[in-house]
Amino acid sequence: MRPADTAPEGELYECFDCGRRVEDPETARCEGCGGRLRNLGKPRDL
Ligand SMILES: [Zn+2]
């Protein structure tokens, strides 16, 4: 595993509710619980 110096190939999202990580999802919904996904690649939502 490399350190996260550069952006991953696909955009990586994490579910707010269950913490599942999804790479380049089709929708902004978690496949597992239907929760919202947030983008881990772009730390804008601070
Ligand atoms: Zn989830």
mmCIF file of the protein (N, C-alpha, C, O) and its ligand, coordinates in Angstrom:
data_MODEL
# 
_entry.id   MODEL 
# 
loop_
_entity.id 
_entity.type 
_entity.pdbx_number_of_molecules 
1 polymer     1 
2 non-polymer 1 
# 
_entity_poly.entity_id                      1 
_entity_poly.type                           'polypeptide(L)' 
_entity_poly.nstd_linkage                   no 
_entity_poly.nstd_monomer                   no 
_entity_poly.pdbx_seq_one_letter_code       MRPADTAPEGELYECFDCGRRVEDPETARCEGCGGRLRNLGKPRDL 
_entity_poly.pdbx_seq_one_letter_code_can   MRPADTAPEGELYECFDCGRRVEDPETARCEGCGGRLRNLGKPRDL 
_entity_poly.pdbx_strand_id                 A 
# 
loop_
_entity_poly_seq.entity_id 
_entity_poly_seq.num 
_entity_poly_seq.mon_id 
_entity_poly_seq.hetero 
1 1  MET n 
1 2  ARG n 
1 3  PRO n 
1 4  ALA n 
1 5  ASP n 
1 6  THR n 
1 7  ALA n 
1 8  PRO n 
1 9  GLU n 
1 10 GLY n 
1 11 GLU n 
1 12 LEU n 
1 13 TYR n 
1 14 GLU n 
1 15 CYS n 
1 16 PHE n 
1 17 ASP n 
1 18 CYS n 
1 19 GLY n 
1 20 ARG n 
1 21 ARG n 
1 22 VAL n 
1 23 GLU n 
1 24 ASP n 
1 25 PRO n 
1 26 GLU n 
1 27 THR n 
1 28 ALA n 
1 29 ARG n 
1 30 CYS n 
1 31 GLU n 
1 32 GLY n 
1 33 CYS n 
1 34 GLY n 
1 35 GLY n 
1 36 ARG n 
1 37 LEU n 
1 38 ARG n 
1 39 ASN n 
1 40 LEU n 
1 41 GLY n 
1 42 LYS n 
1 43 PRO n 
1 44 ARG n 
1 45 ASP n 
1 46 LEU n 
# 
loop_
_struct_asym.id 
_struct_asym.entity_id 
A 1 
B 2 
# 
loop_
_chem_comp.id 
_chem_comp.type 
_chem_comp.mon_nstd_flag 
ALA 'L-peptide linking' y 
ARG 'L-peptide linking' y 
ASN 'L-peptide linking' y 
ASP 'L-peptide linking' y 
CYS 'L-peptide linking' y 
GLU 'L-peptide linking' y 
GLY 'peptide linking'   y 
LEU 'L-peptide linking' y 
LYS 'L-peptide linking' y 
MET 'L-peptide linking' y 
PHE 'L-peptide linking' y 
PRO 'L-peptide linking' y 
THR 'L-peptide linking' y 
TYR 'L-peptide linking' y 
VAL 'L-peptide linking' y 
ZN  non-polymer         . 
# 
_pdbx_entity_nonpoly.entity_id   2 
_pdbx_entity_nonpoly.name        ? 
_pdbx_entity_nonpoly.comp_id     ZN 
# 
_pdbx_nonpoly_scheme.asym_id         B 
_pdbx_nonpoly_scheme.entity_id       2 
_pdbx_nonpoly_scheme.mon_id          ZN 
_pdbx_nonpoly_scheme.ndb_seq_num     1 
_pdbx_nonpoly_scheme.pdb_seq_num     101 
_pdbx_nonpoly_scheme.auth_seq_num    101 
_pdbx_nonpoly_scheme.pdb_mon_id      ZN 
_pdbx_nonpoly_scheme.auth_mon_id     ZN 
_pdbx_nonpoly_scheme.pdb_strand_id   A 
_pdbx_nonpoly_scheme.pdb_ins_code    . 
# 
loop_
_atom_site.group_PDB 
_atom_site.id 
_atom_site.type_symbol 
_atom_site.label_atom_id 
_atom_site.label_alt_id 
_atom_site.label_comp_id 
_atom_site.label_asym_id 
_atom_site.label_entity_id 
_atom_site.label_seq_id 
_atom_site.pdbx_PDB_ins_code 
_atom_site.Cartn_x 
_atom_site.Cartn_y 
_atom_site.Cartn_z 
_atom_site.occupancy 
_atom_site.B_iso_or_equiv 
_atom_site.pdbx_formal_charge 
_atom_site.auth_seq_id 
_atom_site.auth_comp_id 
_atom_site.auth_asym_id 
_atom_site.auth_atom_id 
_atom_site.pdbx_PDB_model_num 
ATOM   1   N  N  . MET A 1 1  ? 0.836   -1.202 0.000   1.00 0.00 ? 1   MET A N  1 
ATOM   2   C  CA . MET A 1 1  ? 0.000   0.000  0.000   1.00 0.00 ? 1   MET A CA 1 
ATOM   3   C  C  . MET A 1 1  ? 0.874   1.256  0.000   1.00 0.00 ? 1   MET A C  1 
ATOM   4   O  O  . MET A 1 1  ? 1.840   1.346  0.757   1.00 0.00 ? 1   MET A O  1 
ATOM   5   N  N  . ARG A 1 2  ? 0.539   2.192  -0.826  1.00 0.00 ? 2   ARG A N  1 
ATOM   6   C  CA . ARG A 1 2  ? 1.283   3.448  -0.854  1.00 0.00 ? 2   ARG A CA 1 
ATOM   7   C  C  . ARG A 1 2  ? 0.618   4.485  0.055   1.00 0.00 ? 2   ARG A C  1 
ATOM   8   O  O  . ARG A 1 2  ? -0.577  4.407  0.339   1.00 0.00 ? 2   ARG A O  1 
ATOM   9   N  N  . PRO A 1 3  ? 1.393   5.426  0.489   1.00 0.00 ? 3   PRO A N  1 
ATOM   10  C  CA . PRO A 1 3  ? 0.769   6.557  1.200   1.00 0.00 ? 3   PRO A CA 1 
ATOM   11  C  C  . PRO A 1 3  ? -0.085  7.365  0.243   1.00 0.00 ? 3   PRO A C  1 
ATOM   12  O  O  . PRO A 1 3  ? 0.141   7.350  -0.967  1.00 0.00 ? 3   PRO A O  1 
ATOM   13  N  N  . ALA A 1 4  ? -1.047  8.057  0.775   1.00 0.00 ? 4   ALA A N  1 
ATOM   14  C  CA . ALA A 1 4  ? -2.026  8.744  -0.071  1.00 0.00 ? 4   ALA A CA 1 
ATOM   15  C  C  . ALA A 1 4  ? -1.518  10.115 -0.500  1.00 0.00 ? 4   ALA A C  1 
ATOM   16  O  O  . ALA A 1 4  ? -2.134  11.142 -0.213  1.00 0.00 ? 4   ALA A O  1 
ATOM   17  N  N  . ASP A 1 5  ? -0.399  10.109 -1.183  1.00 0.00 ? 5   ASP A N  1 
ATOM   18  C  CA . ASP A 1 5  ? 0.137   11.374 -1.660  1.00 0.00 ? 5   ASP A CA 1 
ATOM   19  C  C  . ASP A 1 5  ? -0.612  11.879 -2.875  1.00 0.00 ? 5   ASP A C  1 
ATOM   20  O  O  . ASP A 1 5  ? -0.806  13.081 -3.056  1.00 0.00 ? 5   ASP A O  1 
ATOM   21  N  N  . THR A 1 6  ? -1.024  10.944 -3.693  1.00 0.00 ? 6   THR A N  1 
ATOM   22  C  CA . THR A 1 6  ? -1.728  11.335 -4.910  1.00 0.00 ? 6   THR A CA 1 
ATOM   23  C  C  . THR A 1 6  ? -3.147  10.791 -4.876  1.00 0.00 ? 6   THR A C  1 
ATOM   24  O  O  . THR A 1 6  ? -3.462  9.880  -4.110  1.00 0.00 ? 6   THR A O  1 
ATOM   25  N  N  . ALA A 1 7  ? -3.972  11.350 -5.694  1.00 0.00 ? 7   ALA A N  1 
ATOM   26  C  CA . ALA A 1 7  ? -5.359  10.902 -5.738  1.00 0.00 ? 7   ALA A CA 1 
ATOM   27  C  C  . ALA A 1 7  ? -5.414  9.494  -6.314  1.00 0.00 ? 7   ALA A C  1 
ATOM   28  O  O  . ALA A 1 7  ? -4.629  9.153  -7.199  1.00 0.00 ? 7   ALA A O  1 
ATOM   29  N  N  . PRO A 1 8  ? -6.316  8.691  -5.829  1.00 0.00 ? 8   PRO A N  1 
ATOM   30  C  CA . PRO A 1 8  ? -6.487  7.344  -6.380  1.00 0.00 ? 8   PRO A CA 1 
ATOM   31  C  C  . PRO A 1 8  ? -7.070  7.420  -7.789  1.00 0.00 ? 8   PRO A C  1 
ATOM   32  O  O  . PRO A 1 8  ? -7.547  8.469  -8.224  1.00 0.00 ? 8   PRO A O  1 
ATOM   33  N  N  . GLU A 1 9  ? -7.024  6.320  -8.473  1.00 0.00 ? 9   GLU A N  1 
ATOM   34  C  CA . GLU A 1 9  ? -7.519  6.308  -9.857  1.00 0.00 ? 9   GLU A CA 1 
ATOM   35  C  C  . GLU A 1 9  ? -8.983  6.686  -9.914  1.00 0.00 ? 9   GLU A C  1 
ATOM   36  O  O  . GLU A 1 9  ? -9.387  7.611  -10.619 1.00 0.00 ? 9   GLU A O  1 
ATOM   37  N  N  . GLY A 1 10 ? -9.774  5.935  -9.142  1.00 0.00 ? 10  GLY A N  1 
ATOM   38  C  CA . GLY A 1 10 ? -11.178 6.286  -9.033  1.00 0.00 ? 10  GLY A CA 1 
ATOM   39  C  C  . GLY A 1 10 ? -11.366 7.142  -7.804  1.00 0.00 ? 10  GLY A C  1 
ATOM   40  O  O  . GLY A 1 10 ? -10.554 7.104  -6.879  1.00 0.00 ? 10  GLY A O  1 
ATOM   41  N  N  . GLU A 1 11 ? -12.417 7.899  -7.793  1.00 0.00 ? 11  GLU A N  1 
ATOM   42  C  CA . GLU A 1 11 ? -12.663 8.688  -6.605  1.00 0.00 ? 11  GLU A CA 1 
ATOM   43  C  C  . GLU A 1 11 ? -13.193 7.783  -5.506  1.00 0.00 ? 11  GLU A C  1 
ATOM   44  O  O  . GLU A 1 11 ? -14.073 6.950  -5.719  1.00 0.00 ? 11  GLU A O  1 
ATOM   45  N  N  . LEU A 1 12 ? -12.629 7.976  -4.335  1.00 0.00 ? 12  LEU A N  1 
ATOM   46  C  CA . LEU A 1 12 ? -12.987 7.109  -3.228  1.00 0.00 ? 12  LEU A CA 1 
ATOM   47  C  C  . LEU A 1 12 ? -13.992 7.809  -2.318  1.00 0.00 ? 12  LEU A C  1 
ATOM   48  O  O  . LEU A 1 12 ? -13.808 8.957  -1.913  1.00 0.00 ? 12  LEU A O  1 
ATOM   49  N  N  . TYR A 1 13 ? -15.049 7.083  -2.018  1.00 0.00 ? 13  TYR A N  1 
ATOM   50  C  CA . TYR A 1 13 ? -16.087 7.620  -1.149  1.00 0.00 ? 13  TYR A CA 1 
ATOM   51  C  C  . TYR A 1 13 ? -16.252 6.734  0.065   1.00 0.00 ? 13  TYR A C  1 
ATOM   52  O  O  . TYR A 1 13 ? -15.989 5.532  0.018   1.00 0.00 ? 13  TYR A O  1 
ATOM   53  N  N  . GLU A 1 14 ? -16.688 7.340  1.148   1.00 0.00 ? 14  GLU A N  1 
ATOM   54  C  CA . GLU A 1 14 ? -16.945 6.576  2.359   1.00 0.00 ? 14  GLU A CA 1 
ATOM   55  C  C  . GLU A 1 14 ? -18.353 6.878  2.847   1.00 0.00 ? 14  GLU A C  1 
ATOM   56  O  O  . GLU A 1 14 ? -18.815 8.019  2.817   1.00 0.00 ? 14  GLU A O  1 
ATOM   57  N  N  . CYS A 1 15 ? -19.017 5.831  3.295   1.00 0.00 ? 15  CYS A N  1 
ATOM   58  C  CA . CYS A 1 15 ? -20.379 5.983  3.790   1.00 0.00 ? 15  CYS A CA 1 
ATOM   59  C  C  . CYS A 1 15 ? -20.365 6.645  5.161   1.00 0.00 ? 15  CYS A C  1 
ATOM   60  O  O  . CYS A 1 15 ? -19.591 6.272  6.042   1.00 0.00 ? 15  CYS A O  1 
ATOM   61  N  N  . PHE A 1 16 ? -21.228 7.624  5.319   1.00 0.00 ? 16  PHE A N  1 
ATOM   62  C  CA . PHE A 1 16 ? -21.357 8.279  6.613   1.00 0.00 ? 16  PHE A CA 1 
ATOM   63  C  C  . PHE A 1 16 ? -21.841 7.312  7.674   1.00 0.00 ? 16  PHE A C  1 
ATOM   64  O  O  . PHE A 1 16 ? -21.418 7.379  8.828   1.00 0.00 ? 16  PHE A O  1 
ATOM   65  N  N  . ASP A 1 17 ? -22.717 6.426  7.286   1.00 0.00 ? 17  ASP A N  1 
ATOM   66  C  CA . ASP A 1 17 ? -23.427 5.622  8.273   1.00 0.00 ? 17  ASP A CA 1 
ATOM   67  C  C  . ASP A 1 17 ? -22.676 4.358  8.671   1.00 0.00 ? 17  ASP A C  1 
ATOM   68  O  O  . ASP A 1 17 ? -22.531 4.080  9.861   1.00 0.00 ? 17  ASP A O  1 
ATOM   69  N  N  . CYS A 1 18 ? -22.198 3.594  7.703   1.00 0.00 ? 18  CYS A N  1 
ATOM   70  C  CA . CYS A 1 18 ? -21.589 2.308  8.037   1.00 0.00 ? 18  CYS A CA 1 
ATOM   71  C  C  . CYS A 1 18 ? -20.085 2.288  7.781   1.00 0.00 ? 18  CYS A C  1 
ATOM   72  O  O  . CYS A 1 18 ? -19.409 1.326  8.146   1.00 0.00 ? 18  CYS A O  1 
ATOM   73  N  N  . GLY A 1 19 ? -19.560 3.333  7.163   1.00 0.00 ? 19  GLY A N  1 
ATOM   74  C  CA . GLY A 1 19 ? -18.123 3.411  6.974   1.00 0.00 ? 19  GLY A CA 1 
ATOM   75  C  C  . GLY A 1 19 ? -17.602 2.621  5.793   1.00 0.00 ? 19  GLY A C  1 
ATOM   76  O  O  . GLY A 1 19 ? -16.391 2.531  5.591   1.00 0.00 ? 19  GLY A O  1 
ATOM   77  N  N  . ARG A 1 20 ? -18.495 2.053  5.017   1.00 0.00 ? 20  ARG A N  1 
ATOM   78  C  CA . ARG A 1 20 ? -18.074 1.301  3.842   1.00 0.00 ? 20  ARG A CA 1 
ATOM   79  C  C  . ARG A 1 20 ? -17.422 2.248  2.834   1.00 0.00 ? 20  ARG A C  1 
ATOM   80  O  O  . ARG A 1 20 ? -17.861 3.381  2.638   1.00 0.00 ? 20  ARG A O  1 
ATOM   81  N  N  . ARG A 1 21 ? -16.368 1.749  2.209   1.00 0.00 ? 21  ARG A N  1 
ATOM   82  C  CA . ARG A 1 21 ? -15.701 2.573  1.204   1.00 0.00 ? 21  ARG A CA 1 
ATOM   83  C  C  . ARG A 1 21 ? -16.026 2.063  -0.180  1.00 0.00 ? 21  ARG A C  1 
ATOM   84  O  O  . ARG A 1 21 ? -15.989 0.863  -0.453  1.00 0.00 ? 21  ARG A O  1 
ATOM   85  N  N  . VAL A 1 22 ? -16.344 3.005  -1.045  1.00 0.00 ? 22  VAL A N  1 
ATOM   86  C  CA . VAL A 1 22 ? -16.732 2.663  -2.400  1.00 0.00 ? 22  VAL A CA 1 
ATOM   87  C  C  . VAL A 1 22 ? -15.888 3.476  -3.363  1.00 0.00 ? 22  VAL A C  1 
ATOM   88  O  O  . VAL A 1 22 ? -15.765 4.693  -3.227  1.00 0.00 ? 22  VAL A O  1 
ATOM   89  N  N  . GLU A 1 23 ? -15.313 2.796  -4.331  1.00 0.00 ? 23  GLU A N  1 
ATOM   90  C  CA . GLU A 1 23 ? -14.499 3.497  -5.303  1.00 0.00 ? 23  GLU A CA 1 
ATOM   91  C  C  . GLU A 1 23 ? -15.310 3.795  -6.546  1.00 0.00 ? 23  GLU A C  1 
ATOM   92  O  O  . GLU A 1 23 ? -15.852 2.900  -7.194  1.00 0.00 ? 23  GLU A O  1 
ATOM   93  N  N  . ASP A 1 24 ? -15.380 5.077  -6.860  1.00 0.00 ? 24  ASP A N  1 
ATOM   94  C  CA . ASP A 1 24 ? -16.056 5.532  -8.067  1.00 0.00 ? 24  ASP A CA 1 
ATOM   95  C  C  . ASP A 1 24 ? -17.483 4.958  -8.180  1.00 0.00 ? 24  ASP A C  1 
ATOM   96  O  O  . ASP A 1 24 ? -17.801 4.268  -9.149  1.00 0.00 ? 24  ASP A O  1 
ATOM   97  N  N  . PRO A 1 25 ? -18.318 5.242  -7.205  1.00 0.00 ? 25  PRO A N  1 
ATOM   98  C  CA . PRO A 1 25 ? -19.672 4.666  -7.196  1.00 0.00 ? 25  PRO A CA 1 
ATOM   99  C  C  . PRO A 1 25 ? -20.538 5.274  -8.294  1.00 0.00 ? 25  PRO A C  1 
ATOM   100 O  O  . PRO A 1 25 ? -20.300 6.387  -8.763  1.00 0.00 ? 25  PRO A O  1 
ATOM   101 N  N  . GLU A 1 26 ? -21.539 4.512  -8.682  1.00 0.00 ? 26  GLU A N  1 
ATOM   102 C  CA . GLU A 1 26 ? -22.450 5.006  -9.719  1.00 0.00 ? 26  GLU A CA 1 
ATOM   103 C  C  . GLU A 1 26 ? -23.350 6.096  -9.167  1.00 0.00 ? 26  GLU A C  1 
ATOM   104 O  O  . GLU A 1 26 ? -23.695 7.056  -9.856  1.00 0.00 ? 26  GLU A O  1 
ATOM   105 N  N  . THR A 1 27 ? -23.717 5.924  -7.916  1.00 0.00 ? 27  THR A N  1 
ATOM   106 C  CA . THR A 1 27 ? -24.533 6.937  -7.266  1.00 0.00 ? 27  THR A CA 1 
ATOM   107 C  C  . THR A 1 27 ? -23.892 7.316  -5.950  1.00 0.00 ? 27  THR A C  1 
ATOM   108 O  O  . THR A 1 27 ? -22.985 6.632  -5.477  1.00 0.00 ? 27  THR A O  1 
ATOM   109 N  N  . ALA A 1 28 ? -24.353 8.391  -5.363  1.00 0.00 ? 28  ALA A N  1 
ATOM   110 C  CA . ALA A 1 28 ? -23.797 8.823  -4.084  1.00 0.00 ? 28  ALA A CA 1 
ATOM   111 C  C  . ALA A 1 28 ? -24.516 8.149  -2.927  1.00 0.00 ? 28  ALA A C  1 
ATOM   112 O  O  . ALA A 1 28 ? -24.730 8.752  -1.875  1.00 0.00 ? 28  ALA A O  1 
ATOM   113 N  N  . ARG A 1 29 ? -24.883 6.900  -3.133  1.00 0.00 ? 29  ARG A N  1 
ATOM   114 C  CA . ARG A 1 29 ? -25.559 6.140  -2.090  1.00 0.00 ? 29  ARG A CA 1 
ATOM   115 C  C  . ARG A 1 29 ? -24.756 4.894  -1.774  1.00 0.00 ? 29  ARG A C  1 
ATOM   116 O  O  . ARG A 1 29 ? -24.178 4.265  -2.660  1.00 0.00 ? 29  ARG A O  1 
ATOM   117 N  N  . CYS A 1 30 ? -24.730 4.548  -0.496  1.00 0.00 ? 30  CYS A N  1 
ATOM   118 C  CA . CYS A 1 30 ? -24.034 3.343  -0.076  1.00 0.00 ? 30  CYS A CA 1 
ATOM   119 C  C  . CYS A 1 30 ? -24.790 2.113  -0.557  1.00 0.00 ? 30  CYS A C  1 
ATOM   120 O  O  . CYS A 1 30 ? -26.015 2.044  -0.454  1.00 0.00 ? 30  CYS A O  1 
ATOM   121 N  N  . GLU A 1 31 ? -24.059 1.160  -1.076  1.00 0.00 ? 31  GLU A N  1 
ATOM   122 C  CA . GLU A 1 31 ? -24.709 -0.067 -1.543  1.00 0.00 ? 31  GLU A CA 1 
ATOM   123 C  C  . GLU A 1 31 ? -25.229 -0.897 -0.383  1.00 0.00 ? 31  GLU A C  1 
ATOM   124 O  O  . GLU A 1 31 ? -26.212 -1.626 -0.513  1.00 0.00 ? 31  GLU A O  1 
ATOM   125 N  N  . GLY A 1 32 ? -24.563 -0.778 0.740   1.00 0.00 ? 32  GLY A N  1 
ATOM   126 C  CA . GLY A 1 32 ? -24.915 -1.613 1.877   1.00 0.00 ? 32  GLY A CA 1 
ATOM   127 C  C  . GLY A 1 32 ? -26.127 -1.106 2.633   1.00 0.00 ? 32  GLY A C  1 
ATOM   128 O  O  . GLY A 1 32 ? -27.079 -1.853 2.861   1.00 0.00 ? 32  GLY A O  1 
ATOM   129 N  N  . CYS A 1 33 ? -26.097 0.169  3.027   1.00 0.00 ? 33  CYS A N  1 
ATOM   130 C  CA . CYS A 1 33 ? -27.139 0.682  3.903   1.00 0.00 ? 33  CYS A CA 1 
ATOM   131 C  C  . CYS A 1 33 ? -27.945 1.805  3.281   1.00 0.00 ? 33  CYS A C  1 
ATOM   132 O  O  . CYS A 1 33 ? -28.933 2.255  3.862   1.00 0.00 ? 33  CYS A O  1 
ATOM   133 N  N  . GLY A 1 34 ? -27.536 2.263  2.107   1.00 0.00 ? 34  GLY A N  1 
ATOM   134 C  CA . GLY A 1 34 ? -28.291 3.330  1.455   1.00 0.00 ? 34  GLY A CA 1 
ATOM   135 C  C  . GLY A 1 34 ? -27.975 4.711  2.003   1.00 0.00 ? 34  GLY A C  1 
ATOM   136 O  O  . GLY A 1 34 ? -28.651 5.689  1.684   1.00 0.00 ? 34  GLY A O  1 
ATOM   137 N  N  . GLY A 1 35 ? -26.941 4.778  2.830   1.00 0.00 ? 35  GLY A N  1 
ATOM   138 C  CA . GLY A 1 35 ? -26.569 6.065  3.411   1.00 0.00 ? 35  GLY A CA 1 
ATOM   139 C  C  . GLY A 1 35 ? -25.823 6.938  2.415   1.00 0.00 ? 35  GLY A C  1 
ATOM   140 O  O  . GLY A 1 35 ? -25.523 6.523  1.296   1.00 0.00 ? 35  GLY A O  1 
ATOM   141 N  N  . ARG A 1 36 ? -25.539 8.134  2.844   1.00 0.00 ? 36  ARG A N  1 
ATOM   142 C  CA . ARG A 1 36 ? -24.833 9.068  1.985   1.00 0.00 ? 36  ARG A CA 1 
ATOM   143 C  C  . ARG A 1 36 ? -23.340 8.763  1.956   1.00 0.00 ? 36  ARG A C  1 
ATOM   144 O  O  . ARG A 1 36 ? -22.754 8.344  2.954   1.00 0.00 ? 36  ARG A O  1 
ATOM   145 N  N  . LEU A 1 37 ? -22.741 8.981  0.792   1.00 0.00 ? 37  LEU A N  1 
ATOM   146 C  CA . LEU A 1 37 ? -21.302 8.816  0.662   1.00 0.00 ? 37  LEU A CA 1 
ATOM   147 C  C  . LEU A 1 37 ? -20.635 10.183 0.631   1.00 0.00 ? 37  LEU A C  1 
ATOM   148 O  O  . LEU A 1 37 ? -21.144 11.140 0.047   1.00 0.00 ? 37  LEU A O  1 
ATOM   149 N  N  . ARG A 1 38 ? -19.483 10.239 1.278   1.00 0.00 ? 38  ARG A N  1 
ATOM   150 C  CA . ARG A 1 38 ? -18.707 11.469 1.160   1.00 0.00 ? 38  ARG A CA 1 
ATOM   151 C  C  . ARG A 1 38 ? -17.404 11.168 0.459   1.00 0.00 ? 38  ARG A C  1 
ATOM   152 O  O  . ARG A 1 38 ? -16.860 10.070 0.566   1.00 0.00 ? 38  ARG A O  1 
ATOM   153 N  N  . ASN A 1 39 ? -16.917 12.152 -0.253  1.00 0.00 ? 39  ASN A N  1 
ATOM   154 C  CA . ASN A 1 39 ? -15.715 11.990 -1.044  1.00 0.00 ? 39  ASN A CA 1 
ATOM   155 C  C  . ASN A 1 39 ? -14.475 12.107 -0.168  1.00 0.00 ? 39  ASN A C  1 
ATOM   156 O  O  . ASN A 1 39 ? -14.257 13.127 0.487   1.00 0.00 ? 39  ASN A O  1 
ATOM   157 N  N  . LEU A 1 40 ? -13.666 11.048 -0.163  1.00 0.00 ? 40  LEU A N  1 
ATOM   158 C  CA . LEU A 1 40 ? -12.450 11.080 0.644   1.00 0.00 ? 40  LEU A CA 1 
ATOM   159 C  C  . LEU A 1 40 ? -11.296 11.730 -0.092  1.00 0.00 ? 40  LEU A C  1 
ATOM   160 O  O  . LEU A 1 40 ? -10.333 12.178 0.530   1.00 0.00 ? 40  LEU A O  1 
ATOM   161 N  N  . GLY A 1 41 ? -11.385 11.786 -1.406  1.00 0.00 ? 41  GLY A N  1 
ATOM   162 C  CA . GLY A 1 41 ? -10.261 12.270 -2.202  1.00 0.00 ? 41  GLY A CA 1 
ATOM   163 C  C  . GLY A 1 41 ? -10.108 13.774 -2.147  1.00 0.00 ? 41  GLY A C  1 
ATOM   164 O  O  . GLY A 1 41 ? -9.013  14.304 -2.337  1.00 0.00 ? 41  GLY A O  1 
ATOM   165 N  N  . LYS A 1 42 ? -11.205 14.457 -1.886  1.00 0.00 ? 42  LYS A N  1 
ATOM   166 C  CA . LYS A 1 42 ? -11.171 15.911 -1.880  1.00 0.00 ? 42  LYS A CA 1 
ATOM   167 C  C  . LYS A 1 42 ? -11.669 16.436 -0.547  1.00 0.00 ? 42  LYS A C  1 
ATOM   168 O  O  . LYS A 1 42 ? -12.875 16.535 -0.322  1.00 0.00 ? 42  LYS A O  1 
ATOM   169 N  N  . PRO A 1 43 ? -10.747 16.771 0.330   1.00 0.00 ? 43  PRO A N  1 
ATOM   170 C  CA . PRO A 1 43 ? -11.134 17.199 1.676   1.00 0.00 ? 43  PRO A CA 1 
ATOM   171 C  C  . PRO A 1 43 ? -11.688 18.617 1.689   1.00 0.00 ? 43  PRO A C  1 
ATOM   172 O  O  . PRO A 1 43 ? -11.101 19.534 2.264   1.00 0.00 ? 43  PRO A O  1 
ATOM   173 N  N  . ARG A 1 44 ? -12.815 18.762 1.048   1.00 0.00 ? 44  ARG A N  1 
ATOM   174 C  CA . ARG A 1 44 ? -13.406 20.092 0.942   1.00 0.00 ? 44  ARG A CA 1 
ATOM   175 C  C  . ARG A 1 44 ? -14.451 20.352 2.017   1.00 0.00 ? 44  ARG A C  1 
ATOM   176 O  O  . ARG A 1 44 ? -14.688 21.488 2.430   1.00 0.00 ? 44  ARG A O  1 
ATOM   177 N  N  . ASP A 1 45 ? -15.065 19.262 2.453   1.00 0.00 ? 45  ASP A N  1 
ATOM   178 C  CA . ASP A 1 45 ? -16.217 19.447 3.323   1.00 0.00 ? 45  ASP A CA 1 
ATOM   179 C  C  . ASP A 1 45 ? -15.818 19.665 4.772   1.00 0.00 ? 45  ASP A C  1 
ATOM   180 O  O  . ASP A 1 45 ? -16.411 19.078 5.677   1.00 0.00 ? 45  ASP A O  1 
ATOM   181 N  N  . LEU A 1 46 ? -14.828 20.495 4.991   1.00 0.00 ? 46  LEU A N  1 
ATOM   182 C  CA . LEU A 1 46 ? -14.443 20.816 6.352   1.00 0.00 ? 46  LEU A CA 1 
ATOM   183 C  C  . LEU A 1 46 ? -15.157 22.092 6.804   1.00 0.00 ? 46  LEU A C  1 
ATOM   184 O  O  . LEU A 1 46 ? -14.966 22.539 7.935   1.00 0.00 ? 46  LEU A O  1 
HETATM 185 ZN ZN . ZN  B 2 .  ? -23.391 2.469  4.389   1.00 0.00 2 101 ZN  A ZN 1 
# 
